[in-house]
Amino acid sequence: MLLNNKRILIIKPSSLGDIVHTLPVAHAIKRCFPNCFIGWIAQQPFAPLLQADDSIDAVHPIQIPSTSDPQAGRWALPKAFKATINTLQKLHREFQQKPYDLILDLHASFRSGLLGRTNPGGRRVGFSRAKELNTFFQEHLIDIPKTTEHAQDKNLLFCTYLGIRAADEDFHLCTGEKDRRALQQFLQSYRVTDTSPLIYANPAARWQTKFWPIEHWAALTDKLHQQGLPVVFGGSPQDTEYITSIARLMKTDPIIAAGRLTLPQSAALIQHASLYIGLDSGPMHIAALAHTPVVALFGPTHPNRVGPYSTEGSEHRIVQADELDCLNAESAAAHISPVCERSPRKWSTKQLSPFCTYVSPLRERIQSAAEPQNKLP
């Protein structure tokens, strides 16, 4: 399919990890068809990350409250309905002026189907196995082989449909010079030089069933500090209180970046870090895309489907909780169902040892952060 000089719209509004899994598709399209125009519909909090990407020509930010978020209140549904109507009208006006030729719906929901319909005309493409009647909105459907498990591999099926193939060079993270400079100033305020080895720790996630006990985090980060490996805690402003509770239990003083950096700056920090340690979350997928080695703790989600995606040379390690009945749950809703009876607070300290064990083989990579080519600009 020839797409040079064509306008292509990607629909993947959220979440952070899902957006990261879609970026290689956009990179591959732009590499194969450099004269095409790529637009992206994304929720406002994630728009800055896409605006920093060289392959994305336009971002159409939307603000529709989540109805599935654990923090969603009782009025989430009516608020989301009203916001959806306003968003559809806004996008329709935009796309009437400059319509797209091809709409790639990688979100596969009823709402994303509606978003695609705001574009007048164009070829609409989606998955054959989609939720909430999404297939009703599509003209062309992409089959998902039963052997395709990982979310990243599913998204790459869109490349196959377009007659192109993703290359290793398409798996990269774009960060802006302005954000890297801001990060450099932030680290220097803690007397961390741009050549210092640094571990990015991400102890929080959207779902609390993924959490690891705070006393385990305190013990782990203290041990890393004792080995001369400084740790910076990342996260959103909502994670600050939780991370502070970890810091209170520590014998050493960590750097807390949660709530103090923008999303693009946090992405630059993860890219600069020598190692990511944390939960299954959006930042973990950013680390994988940035080729930062990952040591991740998995509980109710399965790494075969949503683990750190490995490309050639990847050094990722998985620490997996045992005996979780909901390990193979298909949806996020299962994470908070009665099926998942094991509370994160019941996890034993045996996961602490694998974390420390997996850091050791990566020590050479961690220390390589001091090499000149790894300096921040």
Buried (B, 14 or more C-beta within 10 A) or exposed (E): EEBEEBBBBBBBBBBBBBBBBBBBBBBBBBBBBEEBBBBBBBBEBBBBBBBBBEBBBBBBBBEBBBEEBEEBEEEBEEBBEEBBEEBBEEBEEBBEEEBBBBBBBBBBBBBBBBBBBBBEEBBBBBBEBBEEEBBEBBEEBBEBEEEBBBBBBBBBBBBEBBEBEBBEEBBBBBBBEEBBBBBBEBBEEBEBEBEBBBBBBBBBBBBBBBBBBBEBBBBBBBBBBEEEBBBBBBBBEEBBEBBEEBBEBBEBEBBBBBBBBBBBBBBBBBBBBBBBBBBBBBBBBBBBBBBBBBBBBBBBBBBEBBBBBBBEEBBBBBBBBEEBBBBEBEEBEBBBBEEBEBEBEEBEEEBBEBBBEBBEEBBEBBEEBBEEEEEBE
